[in-house]
Amino acid sequence: GCSFTPQNASDTLVAAQRLVSLISENGQMGKALSILKNEMVGSYCFTFISDDNSVYAARDPKGFRPMVLGYKASDDTYIIASESSAVSAVGAKLQRDVKPGELIKLSKNGLETERFSEDTSRAHCSFEFTYFAHPSSNMEGANIYISRKNIGRFLAKKFPIRDADLVIPVPDSARPAALGYAQELGITFDEGLLKDRYSKKGPLRSFIEPHQSDRIEINRWIIPIKEIIEGKHVVVIDDSLVRGTSSKAIIQALRRAG
């Protein structure tokens, strides 16, 4: 059997309630998911525990969000996580990505898998490779750090600024791309911007904030190093551009610094 006690209102609540209803009607997790996928538009990765203590994990048919399977031989334990860095952190080894449209069941009988969707079209989130994922993770057969460096190299080939004195990243996730850009063109790479680690707003993303005033406030905590950038022709590499709020604030700060 399967039950769900909601803690708050969210899209997870709606999906979980519907899934519980479908399981009750159909008696099988795979069948329930095959129906649910036709009713839900968007991305999801589910993990849940049934009444018999079996652990289930499912990834949406288009693989929008990542999900991986790991194994720790020392205590014969399988691990489901959003990315491989979490698997490595507990001393386990990455086995593979959970396939889009795949359901995994972990129980006293071991590991069982089935497909609840045969959809072959893919829609991976671009933010995973540029920002969300940990640099040490491997996703869809590619290392994130190397992928970000390669993105920087590709950017340098497409938009080369050969007369620049310096390439600097917007901290922190743009660092590999900036390094790749600099290496491709043979330009000096350096840290010209730093985050104020003492600020609560430092680690946040401005595009996530609902109000423009909050977005602007976050970017106050990115600090230029005047001695590095003053008088230089600088290429600034960021991991992504959504609203442009960060870019405008950073450019203004760099110009004030010289």
Short mmCIF file of the C-alpha atoms (twelve columns), coordinates in Angstrom:
data_MODEL
# 
_entry.id   MODEL 
# 
loop_
_atom_site.group_PDB 
_atom_site.id 
_atom_site.type_symbol 
_atom_site.label_atom_id 
_atom_site.label_alt_id 
_atom_site.label_comp_id 
_atom_site.label_asym_id 
_atom_site.label_seq_id 
_atom_site.Cartn_x 
_atom_site.Cartn_y 
_atom_site.Cartn_z 
_atom_site.pdbx_PDB_model_num 
ATOM 1   C CA . GLY A 1   0.000  0.000  0.000   1 
ATOM 2   C CA . CYS A 2   0.906  3.643  -0.274  1 
ATOM 3   C CA . SER A 3   -0.122 6.744  1.648   1 
ATOM 4   C CA . PHE A 4   0.906  10.391 1.755   1 
ATOM 5   C CA . THR A 5   0.610  12.984 4.509   1 
ATOM 6   C CA . PRO A 6   1.103  16.521 3.107   1 
ATOM 7   C CA . GLN A 7   3.281  19.001 5.008   1 
ATOM 8   C CA . ASN A 8   2.561  22.051 2.850   1 
ATOM 9   C CA . ALA A 9   0.957  23.126 -0.413  1 
ATOM 10  C CA . SER A 10  3.143  22.672 -3.503  1 
ATOM 11  C CA . ASP A 11  3.287  20.984 -6.889  1 
ATOM 12  C CA . THR A 12  4.820  17.998 -5.084  1 
ATOM 13  C CA . LEU A 13  1.675  17.782 -2.967  1 
ATOM 14  C CA . VAL A 14  -0.571 17.683 -6.036  1 
ATOM 15  C CA . ALA A 15  1.591  15.071 -7.790  1 
ATOM 16  C CA . ALA A 16  1.883  12.872 -4.702  1 
ATOM 17  C CA . GLN A 17  -1.847 12.921 -4.001  1 
ATOM 18  C CA . ARG A 18  -2.639 12.007 -7.592  1 
ATOM 19  C CA . LEU A 19  -0.019 9.252  -7.620  1 
ATOM 20  C CA . VAL A 20  -1.412 7.716  -4.424  1 
ATOM 21  C CA . SER A 21  -4.875 7.763  -5.987  1 
ATOM 22  C CA . LEU A 22  -3.637 6.057  -9.163  1 
ATOM 23  C CA . ILE A 23  -1.762 3.397  -7.197  1 
ATOM 24  C CA . SER A 24  -4.924 2.637  -5.239  1 
ATOM 25  C CA . GLU A 25  -6.891 2.332  -8.487  1 
ATOM 26  C CA . ASN A 26  -4.353 0.279  -10.458 1 
ATOM 27  C CA . GLY A 27  -2.379 -1.579 -7.818  1 
ATOM 28  C CA . GLN A 28  0.943  -1.125 -9.631  1 
ATOM 29  C CA . MET A 29  3.468  1.692  -9.357  1 
ATOM 30  C CA . GLY A 30  4.571  1.444  -12.983 1 
ATOM 31  C CA . LYS A 31  1.010  1.572  -14.285 1 
ATOM 32  C CA . ALA A 32  0.222  4.541  -12.042 1 
ATOM 33  C CA . LEU A 33  3.251  6.460  -13.350 1 
ATOM 34  C CA . SER A 34  2.386  5.643  -16.964 1 
ATOM 35  C CA . ILE A 35  -0.984 7.342  -16.421 1 
ATOM 36  C CA . LEU A 36  0.425  10.227 -14.375 1 
ATOM 37  C CA . LYS A 37  2.966  11.156 -17.063 1 
ATOM 38  C CA . ASN A 38  0.119  11.950 -19.445 1 
ATOM 39  C CA . GLU A 39  -1.513 14.235 -16.890 1 
ATOM 40  C CA . MET A 40  1.596  16.162 -15.812 1 
ATOM 41  C CA . VAL A 41  3.404  18.756 -17.898 1 
ATOM 42  C CA . GLY A 42  6.888  19.561 -16.659 1 
ATOM 43  C CA . SER A 43  9.857  17.973 -14.963 1 
ATOM 44  C CA . TYR A 44  10.059 15.702 -11.960 1 
ATOM 45  C CA . CYS A 45  12.160 13.144 -10.148 1 
ATOM 46  C CA . PHE A 46  10.313 11.134 -7.508  1 
ATOM 47  C CA . THR A 47  11.670 9.152  -4.563  1 
ATOM 48  C CA . PHE A 48  9.318  7.571  -2.050  1 
ATOM 49  C CA . ILE A 49  8.966  4.677  0.383   1 
ATOM 50  C CA . SER A 50  6.018  2.280  0.319   1 
ATOM 51  C CA . ASP A 51  4.352  0.664  3.316   1 
ATOM 52  C CA . ASP A 52  6.514  -2.463 2.905   1 
ATOM 53  C CA . ASN A 53  9.683  -0.304 3.145   1 
ATOM 54  C CA . SER A 54  10.499 -0.612 -0.548  1 
ATOM 55  C CA . VAL A 55  12.193 2.477  -2.001  1 
ATOM 56  C CA . TYR A 56  11.033 3.729  -5.398  1 
ATOM 57  C CA . ALA A 57  12.689 6.256  -7.694  1 
ATOM 58  C CA . ALA A 58  11.358 7.595  -10.997 1 
ATOM 59  C CA . ARG A 59  12.618 10.129 -13.522 1 
ATOM 60  C CA . ASP A 60  10.374 12.055 -15.893 1 
ATOM 61  C CA . PRO A 61  10.143 10.785 -19.501 1 
ATOM 62  C CA . LYS A 62  12.178 13.627 -21.008 1 
ATOM 63  C CA . GLY A 63  14.957 13.495 -18.408 1 
ATOM 64  C CA . PHE A 64  14.652 17.188 -17.656 1 
ATOM 65  C CA . ARG A 65  16.153 16.785 -14.193 1 
ATOM 66  C CA . PRO A 66  19.055 14.436 -13.428 1 
ATOM 67  C CA . MET A 67  18.894 11.318 -11.277 1 
ATOM 68  C CA . VAL A 68  21.658 8.776  -10.714 1 
ATOM 69  C CA . LEU A 69  22.093 5.295  -9.277  1 
ATOM 70  C CA . GLY A 70  25.080 4.472  -7.066  1 
ATOM 71  C CA . TYR A 71  26.289 1.398  -5.209  1 
ATOM 72  C CA . LYS A 72  28.378 0.983  -2.047  1 
ATOM 73  C CA . ALA A 73  29.920 -2.484 -2.020  1 
ATOM 74  C CA . SER A 74  31.145 -2.368 1.592   1 
ATOM 75  C CA . ASP A 75  27.592 -2.612 2.929   1 
ATOM 76  C CA . ASP A 76  25.766 -3.763 -0.230  1 
ATOM 77  C CA . THR A 77  23.763 -0.541 -0.468  1 
ATOM 78  C CA . TYR A 78  22.189 1.143  -3.479  1 
ATOM 79  C CA . ILE A 79  21.943 4.931  -3.557  1 
ATOM 80  C CA . ILE A 80  19.600 7.203  -5.489  1 
ATOM 81  C CA . ALA A 81  20.661 10.846 -5.766  1 
ATOM 82  C CA . SER A 82  20.195 13.928 -7.901  1 
ATOM 83  C CA . GLU A 83  23.831 13.862 -9.029  1 
ATOM 84  C CA . SER A 84  26.979 11.772 -8.733  1 
ATOM 85  C CA . SER A 85  28.799 14.067 -6.282  1 
ATOM 86  C CA . ALA A 86  26.340 12.929 -3.599  1 
ATOM 87  C CA . VAL A 87  27.159 9.305  -4.405  1 
ATOM 88  C CA . SER A 88  30.903 9.941  -4.097  1 
ATOM 89  C CA . ALA A 89  30.415 11.855 -0.837  1 
ATOM 90  C CA . VAL A 90  29.273 8.689  0.965   1 
ATOM 91  C CA . GLY A 91  32.032 6.499  -0.462  1 
ATOM 92  C CA . ALA A 92  29.890 4.836  -3.118  1 
ATOM 93  C CA . LYS A 93  30.462 4.453  -6.858  1 
ATOM 94  C CA . LEU A 94  28.321 5.806  -9.645  1 
ATOM 95  C CA . GLN A 95  26.616 3.007  -11.561 1 
ATOM 96  C CA . ARG A 96  24.672 4.979  -14.163 1 
ATOM 97  C CA . ASP A 97  22.118 7.680  -14.829 1 
ATOM 98  C CA . VAL A 98  18.542 6.689  -14.130 1 
ATOM 99  C CA . LYS A 99  16.999 6.572  -17.594 1 
ATOM 100 C CA . PRO A 100 14.245 9.019  -18.518 1 
ATOM 101 C CA . GLY A 101 10.926 7.264  -18.012 1 
ATOM 102 C CA . GLU A 102 12.482 4.621  -15.750 1 
ATOM 103 C CA . LEU A 103 11.146 3.347  -12.428 1 
ATOM 104 C CA . ILE A 104 13.578 1.741  -9.974  1 
ATOM 105 C CA . LYS A 105 12.488 -0.343 -7.001  1 
ATOM 106 C CA . LEU A 106 14.874 -1.149 -4.128  1 
ATOM 107 C CA . SER A 107 13.655 -3.808 -1.703  1 
ATOM 108 C CA . LYS A 108 14.808 -6.873 0.234   1 
ATOM 109 C CA . ASN A 109 14.786 -8.653 -3.130  1 
ATOM 110 C CA . GLY A 110 17.398 -6.247 -4.514  1 
ATOM 111 C CA . LEU A 111 17.099 -3.851 -7.431  1 
ATOM 112 C CA . GLU A 112 14.300 -4.030 -9.994  1 
ATOM 113 C CA . THR A 113 13.649 -1.677 -12.899 1 
ATOM 114 C CA . GLU A 114 10.899 -1.064 -15.412 1 
ATOM 115 C CA . ARG A 115 9.979  1.561  -17.971 1 
ATOM 116 C CA . PHE A 116 6.804  3.576  -17.519 1 
ATOM 117 C CA . SER A 117 7.428  5.609  -20.677 1 
ATOM 118 C CA . GLU A 118 9.060  4.852  -24.022 1 
ATOM 119 C CA . ASP A 119 9.314  8.525  -25.012 1 
ATOM 120 C CA . THR A 120 12.686 9.011  -26.755 1 
ATOM 121 C CA . SER A 121 12.660 12.828 -26.964 1 
ATOM 122 C CA . ARG A 122 14.900 14.573 -24.425 1 
ATOM 123 C CA . ALA A 123 14.715 18.002 -22.776 1 
ATOM 124 C CA . HIS A 124 17.615 18.292 -20.341 1 
ATOM 125 C CA . CYS A 125 17.741 21.492 -18.280 1 
ATOM 126 C CA . SER A 126 20.590 23.678 -19.560 1 
ATOM 127 C CA . PHE A 127 21.101 25.162 -16.101 1 
ATOM 128 C CA . GLU A 128 22.290 21.797 -14.783 1 
ATOM 129 C CA . PHE A 129 25.428 21.875 -16.918 1 
ATOM 130 C CA . THR A 130 26.105 25.593 -16.482 1 
ATOM 131 C CA . TYR A 131 25.117 26.213 -12.863 1 
ATOM 132 C CA . PHE A 132 23.063 23.770 -10.779 1 
ATOM 133 C CA . ALA A 133 25.256 20.656 -10.844 1 
ATOM 134 C CA . HIS A 134 28.378 20.285 -8.705  1 
ATOM 135 C CA . PRO A 135 31.537 20.657 -10.841 1 
ATOM 136 C CA . SER A 136 32.788 17.207 -9.818  1 
ATOM 137 C CA . SER A 137 29.595 15.449 -10.914 1 
ATOM 138 C CA . ASN A 138 29.156 13.358 -14.032 1 
ATOM 139 C CA . MET A 139 25.873 13.731 -15.875 1 
ATOM 140 C CA . GLU A 140 24.689 11.973 -19.028 1 
ATOM 141 C CA . GLY A 141 28.206 10.595 -19.491 1 
ATOM 142 C CA . ALA A 142 29.972 13.957 -19.197 1 
ATOM 143 C CA . ASN A 143 31.929 15.576 -16.365 1 
ATOM 144 C CA . ILE A 144 30.407 18.922 -15.381 1 
ATOM 145 C CA . TYR A 145 33.696 20.785 -14.839 1 
ATOM 146 C CA . ILE A 146 35.083 19.684 -18.210 1 
ATOM 147 C CA . SER A 147 31.768 20.489 -19.892 1 
ATOM 148 C CA . ARG A 148 31.848 24.020 -18.490 1 
ATOM 149 C CA . LYS A 149 35.418 24.503 -19.694 1 
ATOM 150 C CA . ASN A 150 34.406 23.271 -23.132 1 
ATOM 151 C CA . ILE A 151 31.501 25.730 -23.164 1 
ATOM 152 C CA . GLY A 152 34.046 28.495 -22.529 1 
ATOM 153 C CA . ARG A 153 36.245 27.217 -25.356 1 
ATOM 154 C CA . PHE A 154 33.282 27.137 -27.721 1 
ATOM 155 C CA . LEU A 155 32.334 30.678 -26.677 1 
ATOM 156 C CA . ALA A 156 35.880 31.833 -27.455 1 
ATOM 157 C CA . LYS A 157 35.700 30.336 -30.943 1 
ATOM 158 C CA . LYS A 158 32.313 31.903 -31.634 1 
ATOM 159 C CA . PHE A 159 32.952 35.295 -29.996 1 
ATOM 160 C CA . PRO A 160 36.727 35.821 -29.758 1 
ATOM 161 C CA . ILE A 161 38.002 39.031 -28.144 1 
ATOM 162 C CA . ARG A 162 41.681 38.653 -28.905 1 
ATOM 163 C CA . ASP A 163 42.872 42.075 -27.743 1 
ATOM 164 C CA . ALA A 164 41.656 41.578 -24.160 1 
ATOM 165 C CA . ASP A 165 44.160 41.799 -21.313 1 
ATOM 166 C CA . LEU A 166 42.273 39.607 -18.913 1 
ATOM 167 C CA . VAL A 167 39.468 37.059 -18.619 1 
ATOM 168 C CA . ILE A 168 37.616 36.995 -15.295 1 
ATOM 169 C CA . PRO A 169 34.666 34.877 -14.102 1 
ATOM 170 C CA . VAL A 170 31.571 35.962 -12.238 1 
ATOM 171 C CA . PRO A 171 31.950 33.867 -9.070  1 
ATOM 172 C CA . ASP A 172 31.631 31.039 -8.609  1 
ATOM 173 C CA . SER A 173 30.105 28.723 -11.187 1 
ATOM 174 C CA . ALA A 174 31.435 30.617 -14.233 1 
ATOM 175 C CA . ARG A 175 35.044 29.885 -13.288 1 
ATOM 176 C CA . PRO A 176 35.538 26.776 -15.519 1 
ATOM 177 C CA . ALA A 177 33.963 28.497 -18.552 1 
ATOM 178 C CA . ALA A 178 36.134 31.585 -18.054 1 
ATOM 179 C CA . LEU A 179 39.224 29.391 -17.782 1 
ATOM 180 C CA . GLY A 180 38.281 27.569 -20.988 1 
ATOM 181 C CA . TYR A 181 37.744 30.887 -22.791 1 
ATOM 182 C CA . ALA A 182 41.115 32.209 -21.621 1 
ATOM 183 C CA . GLN A 183 42.981 29.023 -22.538 1 
ATOM 184 C CA . GLU A 184 41.433 28.873 -26.002 1 
ATOM 185 C CA . LEU A 185 42.598 32.411 -26.853 1 
ATOM 186 C CA . GLY A 186 45.809 32.419 -24.814 1 
ATOM 187 C CA . ILE A 187 44.639 35.305 -22.621 1 
ATOM 188 C CA . THR A 188 45.502 35.686 -18.936 1 
ATOM 189 C CA . PHE A 189 42.896 34.290 -16.533 1 
ATOM 190 C CA . ASP A 190 42.482 35.920 -13.123 1 
ATOM 191 C CA . GLU A 191 39.977 36.523 -10.329 1 
ATOM 192 C CA . GLY A 192 38.728 40.090 -10.676 1 
ATOM 193 C CA . LEU A 193 35.469 39.601 -8.785  1 
ATOM 194 C CA . LEU A 194 34.865 38.033 -5.394  1 
ATOM 195 C CA . LYS A 195 31.751 37.252 -3.371  1 
ATOM 196 C CA . ASP A 196 31.343 38.701 0.081   1 
ATOM 197 C CA . ARG A 197 31.216 35.463 2.092   1 
ATOM 198 C CA . TYR A 198 29.994 37.303 5.167   1 
ATOM 199 C CA . SER A 199 26.747 38.305 3.492   1 
ATOM 200 C CA . LYS A 200 23.645 36.147 3.685   1 
ATOM 201 C CA . LYS A 201 22.810 37.145 0.117   1 
ATOM 202 C CA . GLY A 202 26.160 36.116 -1.336  1 
ATOM 203 C CA . PRO A 203 25.365 32.572 -2.506  1 
ATOM 204 C CA . LEU A 204 21.935 33.348 -3.958  1 
ATOM 205 C CA . ARG A 205 20.908 33.799 -7.594  1 
ATOM 206 C CA . SER A 206 19.311 37.123 -8.446  1 
ATOM 207 C CA . PHE A 207 16.931 35.739 -11.079 1 
ATOM 208 C CA . ILE A 208 15.289 33.517 -8.434  1 
ATOM 209 C CA . GLU A 209 14.260 36.499 -6.310  1 
ATOM 210 C CA . PRO A 210 10.653 37.664 -6.935  1 
ATOM 211 C CA . HIS A 211 11.284 41.408 -6.592  1 
ATOM 212 C CA . GLN A 212 13.666 43.601 -8.585  1 
ATOM 213 C CA . SER A 213 14.883 45.359 -5.433  1 
ATOM 214 C CA . ASP A 214 15.959 41.993 -3.994  1 
ATOM 215 C CA . ARG A 215 17.729 41.058 -7.229  1 
ATOM 216 C CA . ILE A 216 19.706 44.300 -7.171  1 
ATOM 217 C CA . GLU A 217 20.540 43.830 -3.478  1 
ATOM 218 C CA . ILE A 218 22.108 40.419 -4.121  1 
ATOM 219 C CA . ASN A 219 24.530 41.851 -6.668  1 
ATOM 220 C CA . ARG A 220 25.870 44.372 -4.155  1 
ATOM 221 C CA . TRP A 221 27.786 41.476 -2.620  1 
ATOM 222 C CA . ILE A 222 29.969 40.836 -5.666  1 
ATOM 223 C CA . ILE A 223 33.102 42.888 -5.080  1 
ATOM 224 C CA . PRO A 224 35.637 43.931 -7.767  1 
ATOM 225 C CA . ILE A 225 39.364 43.739 -7.032  1 
ATOM 226 C CA . LYS A 226 40.540 47.144 -8.220  1 
ATOM 227 C CA . GLU A 227 44.223 46.209 -8.321  1 
ATOM 228 C CA . ILE A 228 43.530 43.351 -10.748 1 
ATOM 229 C CA . ILE A 229 41.229 45.082 -13.230 1 
ATOM 230 C CA . GLU A 230 42.163 48.770 -13.166 1 
ATOM 231 C CA . GLY A 231 43.141 50.019 -16.615 1 
ATOM 232 C CA . LYS A 232 42.621 46.587 -18.203 1 
ATOM 233 C CA . HIS A 233 40.529 45.487 -21.175 1 
ATOM 234 C CA . VAL A 234 38.531 42.768 -19.443 1 
ATOM 235 C CA . VAL A 235 36.358 39.917 -20.719 1 
ATOM 236 C CA . VAL A 236 33.773 38.919 -18.097 1 
ATOM 237 C CA . ILE A 237 32.318 35.406 -18.305 1 
ATOM 238 C CA . ASP A 238 29.118 34.443 -16.487 1 
ATOM 239 C CA . ASP A 239 27.489 31.017 -16.425 1 
ATOM 240 C CA . SER A 240 24.155 32.239 -17.809 1 
ATOM 241 C CA . LEU A 241 22.006 35.268 -18.570 1 
ATOM 242 C CA . VAL A 242 18.334 35.370 -17.561 1 
ATOM 243 C CA . ARG A 243 17.122 38.926 -16.882 1 
ATOM 244 C CA . GLY A 244 20.464 40.695 -17.159 1 
ATOM 245 C CA . THR A 245 20.145 42.181 -13.661 1 
ATOM 246 C CA . SER A 246 23.439 40.696 -12.506 1 
ATOM 247 C CA . SER A 247 25.285 41.618 -15.694 1 
ATOM 248 C CA . LYS A 248 24.282 45.286 -15.485 1 
ATOM 249 C CA . ALA A 249 25.250 45.545 -11.824 1 
ATOM 250 C CA . ILE A 250 28.592 43.801 -12.349 1 
ATOM 251 C CA . ILE A 251 29.541 45.948 -15.341 1 
ATOM 252 C CA . GLN A 252 28.742 49.097 -13.364 1 
ATOM 253 C CA . ALA A 253 30.868 47.868 -10.449 1 
ATOM 254 C CA . LEU A 254 33.786 47.062 -12.767 1 
ATOM 255 C CA . ARG A 255 33.641 50.493 -14.387 1 
ATOM 256 C CA . ARG A 256 33.632 52.187 -10.988 1 
ATOM 257 C CA . ALA A 257 36.721 50.170 -10.115 1 
ATOM 258 C CA . GLY A 258 38.535 51.474 -13.177 1 
# 
